[in-house]
Amino acid sequence: MRFVAAICVLLATSTAWAHQTSVKYIDLALDGNRVGVTLRFAPGDVTEPLHLQPDAQPAMADVLGNPAVAPYVQRWLVIANCPTVTAPVLAKADDKFVAATWTAVCAQASRSVTLDFTAFFALDKRHEAIVRLAAPEAKPIQTIVRAGDSPVVLRAGHSPSLLAWIRTGMDHIYEGTDHILFVISLLLVVMLWRSSEWQLRGYGLTLRSTAAVITAFTIAHSISLIAAALGYVELPARFVECMIALSIAYTAIEDIAKPDVTWRFFLTFGFGLVHGLGFASTLSELLPPSDVIVPLLCFNIGVEVGQLTIVLVALPLLYAVAKILGAARYRRVVLPVLGAAIALVALQMFAERI
């Protein structure tokens, strides 16, 4: 029962918005010994120089009109061996972002840059930077930078490792409370079956049931992720996030009311399509303007790896609890407690997203 209590505490402290990120976009134009920098950020990212609370949402005009903002943003990025920098200039990039532009003058011409993000990640280790590098006679490249990556070396025309995209997919699962909850809600009942009374499946049959529902989820979210990322499907992000929350709540409630995996393949497939659109809403911010297919596939591989690790951890624990308590007691005590906890968290997510 301590395991059940621990899960409930974890669920109670889960955040409602599972896809929150703080993404900055940095475009670098390398030409000889000069590097043109354009850094796009949201007004809410610069509350400190505006002397506002961290959760404040300043107006675009307040950001553009404050002389302390541009130097503050410029300190986020240091380019090695480029000691001279011009004064940064702020301008409105679009309705969501402000652009800070400046030029770094390096000691000598080079086809590579070394980027130091120490000050950037000192603000918040959850930040992500999408960095694009363009240079004459070279194919533009793009990479994702996270805490622990700095310093980063980019070479003109040399694409970064595709492992970065795989890791992005894994991180999206590990940091996404909603997707973790959905996978756990699928696993809660895979070990149960009923004739005259509730019984525990053998571990082999449990693995087969798990493989069926996880395969349905994988196929479905892969289809919708690829379709949405390539622009074939587009739905409002808020609607998708609300539907994801409701899919979790429904599955958890069904775990309590009717813990039968017979039709779970079809249910999971339908909900998987919705979750894939949620993956796509995050991925759309990260994909490069060209060469979309390979990063997309690598991201999806990362999602599957992350999902598999959750199954490998959660399934043996749940099965062990069911085996120790017995199928009837697991059905009567554990399933309602965990199912209700997941449903309540999911409904809270829905209320905050609507």
C-alpha positions in Angstrom: 0.0 0.0 0.0 3.0 2.3 0.4 3.5 2.1 -3.3 -0.1 3.2 -3.9 0.3 6.1 -1.4 3.5 7.2 -3.2 1.8 7.2 -6.5 -1.0 9.3 -5.2 1.4 11.8 -3.7 3.2 12.0 -7.0 -0.1 12.6 -8.9 -1.2 15.2 -6.4 1.9 17.2 -7.0 1.8 16.9 -10.8 1.6 20.1 -12.8 -1.3 20.7 -15.0 0.4 21.9 -18.1 2.6 19.1 -19.3 3.9 20.8 -22.4 5.2 24.0 -20.9 8.6 25.0 -22.3 10.6 28.1 -22.6 11.9 28.1 -26.1 14.2 30.8 -27.5 15.2 31.0 -31.2 18.6 32.0 -32.2 19.6 32.6 -35.8 23.3 33.0 -36.6 24.6 34.3 -39.9 28.3 33.4 -40.2 30.3 35.5 -42.8 34.0 35.7 -42.5 35.0 36.9 -39.1 31.5 38.3 -38.3 28.5 36.6 -36.8 25.1 38.2 -37.1 22.9 37.2 -34.2 19.1 37.4 -34.0 17.6 36.1 -30.7 13.9 35.9 -30.4 12.3 35.8 -27.0 8.8 36.3 -25.4 8.1 39.4 -23.4 7.5 37.2 -20.3 11.2 36.1 -20.5 12.5 39.5 -19.5 10.6 40.3 -16.3 13.9 40.7 -14.3 15.2 43.9 -16.0 11.6 45.3 -16.0 11.5 44.7 -12.2 8.4 42.6 -12.4 7.3 39.3 -10.8 8.6 36.2 -12.7 5.1 35.2 -13.7 4.2 38.7 -15.1 3.3 39.1 -18.8 4.6 42.5 -19.8 3.3 44.3 -22.8 5.4 44.3 -26.0 5.7 48.1 -25.9 7.1 48.0 -22.4 9.8 45.6 -23.5 10.7 47.5 -26.6 10.9 50.8 -24.7 13.1 49.7 -21.8 16.8 50.2 -22.5 17.8 47.6 -19.9 16.3 44.7 -21.8 18.6 44.5 -24.8 21.9 44.2 -22.8 20.2 41.7 -20.5 19.2 39.4 -23.4 22.6 39.8 -25.1 24.3 38.3 -22.0 22.5 35.0 -22.6 24.8 34.1 -25.5 28.6 34.4 -25.6 30.4 33.5 -28.8 34.0 32.3 -28.1 36.9 34.2 -29.7 34.5 37.0 -30.7 35.4 39.7 -28.2 33.8 42.7 -30.0 30.0 42.9 -30.1 27.8 45.7 -31.4 25.0 47.2 -29.3 21.9 45.0 -29.5 18.8 46.4 -31.1 15.2 45.3 -30.2 12.4 45.0 -32.7 9.0 43.3 -32.8 9.4 39.9 -34.5 5.8 39.0 -34.5 2.8 39.0 -32.2 4.5 36.7 -29.7 8.2 37.4 -29.9 10.7 40.3 -29.7 13.9 40.0 -31.7 17.3 41.2 -30.4 19.9 41.6 -33.1 23.6 42.3 -32.9 26.9 41.4 -34.6 29.9 39.7 -33.0 33.3 40.4 -34.5 35.7 37.5 -34.1 39.5 37.5 -33.9 39.7 35.7 -37.3 37.5 34.2 -40.0 36.1 30.7 -39.2 33.6 28.2 -40.5 32.6 27.3 -37.0 31.3 28.9 -33.8 31.5 28.0 -30.2 28.5 29.1 -28.2 28.4 29.5 -24.4 24.9 29.5 -22.8 26.0 29.6 -19.2 24.1 32.8 -18.4 21.1 31.6 -20.3 20.6 28.4 -18.4 21.5 30.1 -15.1 18.1 31.7 -15.4 16.2 28.4 -15.8 17.6 25.0 -16.6 14.3 24.1 -18.3 15.0 26.7 -21.1 15.6 25.4 -24.6 17.4 27.2 -27.4 16.7 26.4 -31.1 19.9 27.5 -32.8 20.1 27.9 -36.6 23.4 28.6 -38.3 23.7 29.9 -41.9 26.9 30.6 -43.8 27.8 31.3 -47.5 28.0 28.2 -49.7 26.8 25.9 -46.9 23.6 24.3 -46.1 21.8 25.9 -43.0 21.9 23.7 -39.9 19.8 23.6 -36.8 20.2 22.1 -33.3 18.5 22.1 -30.0 20.5 23.2 -26.9 19.5 22.4 -23.4 21.1 22.7 -19.9 24.2 20.6 -19.8 25.0 21.0 -23.5 26.9 24.3 -23.2 29.4 25.0 -24.7 28.1 24.1 -28.2 30.3 23.9 -31.3 28.5 24.3 -34.7 30.3 24.0 -38.0 28.8 25.4 -41.2 27.3 22.8 -43.3 27.8 20.0 -40.8 24.5 18.7 -39.3 24.5 18.0 -35.6 23.9 14.5 -34.3 20.4 13.1 -34.8 20.6 11.9 -31.2 19.5 15.4 -30.2 16.1 14.8 -31.8 15.8 11.4 -30.2 16.5 12.9 -26.8 14.0 15.6 -27.5 11.3 13.0 -28.0 12.4 11.1 -24.8 12.4 14.4 -22.8 8.9 15.2 -24.1 7.6 12.0 -22.5 9.5 12.3 -19.3 8.5 15.9 -18.8 4.9 15.3 -20.0 2.8 14.4 -16.9 -0.3 13.8 -19.1 1.3 11.2 -21.4 2.8 9.4 -18.3 -0.6 9.3 -16.7 -2.2 8.0 -19.8 0.3 5.2 -20.1 -0.1 4.3 -16.5 -3.9 4.3 -16.8 -3.5 1.8 -19.7 -1.4 -0.4 -17.6 -3.6 -0.5 -14.5 -5.9 -3.3 -15.8 -3.7 -5.3 -18.2 -3.1 -8.0 -15.6 -6.7 -8.6 -14.7 -9.3 -10.9 -16.3 -12.7 -12.2 -15.0 -14.6 -15.5 -15.4 -16.7 -15.9 -12.3 -14.3 -13.8 -10.2 -11.4 -11.5 -10.8 -8.1 -13.3 -11.5 -4.6 -12.4 -12.3 -3.2 -13.1 -15.7 0.1 -14.9 -16.0 3.0 -12.5 -16.7 3.2 -13.7 -20.3 -0.4 -13.0 -21.0 0.0 -9.6 -19.2 2.9 -8.8 -21.5 0.7 -9.7 -24.5 -2.1 -7.5 -23.3 0.4 -4.7 -22.7 1.9 -5.1 -26.1 -1.5 -4.8 -27.7 -2.6 -1.5 -26.1 0.8 0.1 -26.3 1.1 -0.9 -30.0 -2.3 0.7 -30.6 -1.2 3.9 -28.9 2.2 3.9 -30.8 0.6 3.4 -34.2 -2.1 6.0 -33.6 0.1 8.8 -32.2 2.7 8.2 -34.9 0.1 8.6 -37.6 -1.3 11.9 -36.2 2.1 13.2 -35.2 3.5 12.8 -38.7 0.3 14.1 -40.4 0.2 17.2 -38.1 4.0 17.9 -38.4 3.8 17.8 -42.2 0.8 20.2 -42.2 -1.9 17.7 -43.2 -3.8 18.1 -40.0 -4.2 21.3 -37.9 -6.3 21.8 -34.8 -6.1 24.5 -32.1 -3.5 23.6 -29.5 -5.9 24.4 -26.6 -8.5 22.1 -28.0 -6.0 19.3 -28.3 -4.6 19.7 -24.8 -8.2 19.7 -23.4 -9.0 16.5 -25.3 -5.8 14.9 -24.0 -6.8 15.6 -20.4 -10.3 14.2 -21.0 -8.9 11.0 -22.6 -6.8 10.4 -19.5 -9.8 11.0 -17.2 -12.1 8.7 -19.3 -9.5 5.9 -19.3 -8.9 6.1 -15.6 -12.7 6.1 -14.9 -13.1 3.1 -17.1 -10.4 1.4 -15.2 -12.6 1.7 -12.1 -15.9 1.0 -13.7 -15.0 -1.6 -16.2 -11.5 -3.0 -16.0 -11.7 -5.0 -19.2 -9.0 -4.9 -21.8 -11.0 -6.6 -24.5 -11.8 -3.4 -26.4 -8.9 -1.4 -25.2 -7.0 -1.6 -28.5 -9.7 0.5 -30.3 -10.1 2.9 -27.4 -6.3 3.4 -27.1 -6.0 3.9 -30.9 -8.6 6.6 -30.9 -7.0 8.4 -27.9 -3.6 7.9 -29.4 -4.5 10.0 -32.4 -5.3 12.9 -30.0 -2.0 12.5 -28.1 -0.1 12.5 -31.4 -1.5 15.9 -32.1 -0.2 17.0 -28.7 3.3 15.8 -29.6 3.1 17.7 -32.8 2.2 21.0 -31.2 5.5 20.9 -29.4 7.5 19.5 -32.3 6.2 22.2 -34.6 8.2 24.8 -32.7 11.4 22.8 -33.1 11.4 21.5 -36.6 13.8 23.1 -39.1 12.2 24.7 -42.2 13.7 22.1 -44.4 14.7 18.4 -44.0 11.7 17.8 -41.7 11.4 14.0 -42.2 14.6 12.8 -40.5 14.2 15.0 -37.3 10.5 14.0 -37.2 11.3 10.3 -37.3 14.1 10.7 -34.7 11.7 12.6 -32.4 9.2 9.8 -32.8 11.8 7.2 -32.0 12.6 9.2 -28.8 8.9 9.2 -27.9 8.8 5.4 -28.2 11.9 4.9 -26.2 10.6 7.2 -23.4 7.2 5.4 -23.5 8.9 2.0 -23.3 11.0 3.0 -20.3 7.8 4.0 -18.4 6.2 0.6 -19.2 9.4 -1.2 -18.1 9.3 0.6 -14.8 5.5 0.8 -14.1 4.3 -2.6 -15.3 6.5 -4.8 -13.1 5.6 -2.7 -10.0 1.9 -2.8 -10.7 2.0 -6.5 -11.4 3.9 -7.2 -8.2 1.3 -5.2 -6.2 -1.5 -7.2 -7.8 0.3 -10.5 -7.2 1.0 -9.7 -3.5 -2.5 -8.4 -2.8 -4.4 -10.8 -5.0 -6.6 -9.9 -8.0 -9.7 -9.3 -6.0 -8.1 -7.0 -3.5 -6.2 -5.2 -6.2 -9.5 -4.7 -8.1 -11.3 -3.6 -5.0 -8.7 -1.3 -3.4 -5.8 -0.3 -5.6 -7.6 0.2 -8.8 -10.2 2.6 -7.5 -7.6 4.6 -5.6 -5.1 5.0 -8.4 -7.8 5.4 -11.0 -9.6 8.1 -9.0 -6.3 9.9 -8.4 -5.4 9.9 -12.1 -8.9 11.0 -13.1 -8.9 13.9 -10.6 -5.5 15.1 -11.9 -6.7 14.8 -15.5 -9.9 16.8 -14.7 -7.8 19.4 -13.0 -5.7 19.6 -16.2 -8.8 20.0 -18.2 -10.2 22.8 -16.0 -6.9 24.7 -16.3 -6.6 24.2 -20.0 -10.1 25.1 -21.1 
